[in-house]
Amino acid sequence: MSSTIKAAVLSAGAWSQSSHLPALKADPRVELVAISSPDAEMAGRLGSQFGTPHFADWREALALRPDIVVVSSPPVAHEEQVIAALAAGAHVLVEKPFALSAVAARRMRDTAERLGKALLVGFGWPAAPIFALSRSLIEAGEIGKVEHLTMHLAVNTRALLSGSTDGGWGGKLESSTATYTDKAISGGGSAAVTMSHELGMVEWLVGEPIIALHASTFPPASDIDLHTTVNAEFAGGGSAAISAASTHPYLARPQWHMALYGDKGQLWADSIADTLRLVRAGGEVVEFGAPEASGVYDPGAPTKALIACAFGAAAPAGLTARLAAHVVAVTDAIYSSAKSNQRLQVEDL
């Protein structure tokens, strides 16, 4: 393999400006050959900022045959762009929500597997030290068989889901309103935008899929929910209470709280306090703090993982298309359950 690779970012916007593009430009092994955006003015601004050729049509970017592609478009465009990028020979990172439906998610997953290309999804939280440490403790047998988990995530997305263009991403660009307020484009509200991170995290930590659930949303049965609550069952028999909330813009840092109970021990995590506590069955308590239990998010982590895949690394377990496809199936069940007020099985062929 060459010592350098070519990269392109499709449908770049506010989030790419503060995450994907800086990570790509910071790696000397990466040549950023193209940025695309249907907004020609935005494409021009980003092209000038990052010193990169820019296009209004993403197909022109793929014509340059990049080795890696970041798909940063709204979910409605993911399937077409991801499959085209894979077919052009690239390893791909796509933002979440992964897809508008489980069927579309499976098509992308299956295409990547058939072509032998890495397809990663932007679940960057497994790289945060607090969760990487949690998984290592679980893998070391400190928790034993998982019996119950509670997880809550509060994120400053209330304004976005209510029609604001400011996602608080730290750049000067604004997000498109429809990206977060039109379910036909975005896939939904907090269940799709925020809880998708949790669902991927839960299944990555526990190592088991969610197979059934009962959910509610607020506003009730809304296409763009602000808050979501799910009671879920794992394949191994354990249960989970998972919730996501959209906060007012008083705190930029996402707030994760987790309690995980097993037959050998318990974990308590608070991402804002940078605290992880292990309680063993015999009563011994082990406290972890920053930096080993830091809850700070690295927005470039998924992009760095994509670069590593291009140089031969395996896809990180917490970012795979197979995991993401199941998360979409769970999300579909959440919205169906919230509207029917029924416990549902998760359909995932």
Secondary structure, 3 states (H helix, E strand, C coil): CCCCEEEEEECCCHHHHHCHHHHHHHCCCEEEEEEECCCHHHHHHHHHHHCCCEECCHHHHHCCCCCEEEECCCHHHHHHHHHHHHHCCCEEEECCCCCCCHHHHHHHHHHHHHHCCCEEECCCHHHCHHHHHHHHHHHCCCCCCEEEEEEEEEECCHHHHCCCCCCCCCCCCCCCCHHHHCHHHHCCCHHHHCHHHHHHHHHHHHCCCEEEEEEEEECCCCCCCCEEEEEEEECCCCEEEEEEEECCCCCCCCEEEEEEEECCEEEEEECCCCEEEEEECCCCEEEECCCCCCCCCCCCHHHHHHHHHHCCCCCCHHHEHHHHHHHHHHHHHHHHHHHHCCCEECCCC
